[in-house]
Amino acid sequence: EWMNYFGVVNKVSPIPKDMKFGEFPEGVLRTGGTFVVQGDDVVYQWTDTIPGNHPVIEDVVTIAKNAAKTPAGKKGSWF
């Protein structure tokens, strides 16, 4: 997975011309995540392992649609 990380570094955070050896572009130090919430409940959580990593968007949309159809507080079939 770390080899993937080094492969996407330039794509997600170009290196500024004034950057010194040993410094890192801000974008390579940040990862993100994806959440689907329903009221106060988190019904889906994805944590990016490396910059540029993300969940399958179709899966997130399906989970969000199912959550929208399910009354708050009731767990859907994705658990």
Secondary structure as the mmCIF struct_conf table of DSSP 4:
data_model
#
loop_
_struct_conf.conf_type_id
_struct_conf.id
_struct_conf.beg_label_comp_id
_struct_conf.beg_label_asym_id
_struct_conf.beg_label_seq_id
_struct_conf.end_label_comp_id
_struct_conf.end_label_asym_id
_struct_conf.end_label_seq_id
HELX_RH_AL_P HELX_RH_AL_P1 TRP A 2 VAL A 12
BEND BEND1 SER A 13 SER A 13
HELX_LH_PP_P HELX_LH_PP_P1 PRO A 14 PRO A 16
TURN_TY1_P TURN_TY1_P1 LYS A 17 ASP A 18
HELX_LH_PP_P HELX_LH_PP_P2 MET A 19 LYS A 20
TURN_TY1_P TURN_TY1_P2 PHE A 21 GLY A 22
HELX_RH_AL_P HELX_RH_AL_P2 GLU A 26 LEU A 29
STRN STRN1 GLY A 33 GLN A 38
TURN_TY1_P TURN_TY1_P3 GLY A 39 ASP A 40
STRN STRN2 ASP A 41 THR A 47
BEND BEND2 THR A 49 ILE A 50
TURN_TY1_P TURN_TY1_P4 PRO A 51 GLY A 52
HELX_RH_AL_P HELX_RH_AL_P3 ILE A 57 LYS A 69
BEND BEND3 THR A 70 THR A 70
HELX_LH_PP_P HELX_LH_PP_P3 PRO A 71 PRO A 71
TURN_TY1_P TURN_TY1_P5 ALA A 72 GLY A 73
TURN_TY1_P TURN_TY1_P6 SER A 77 TRP A 78
#
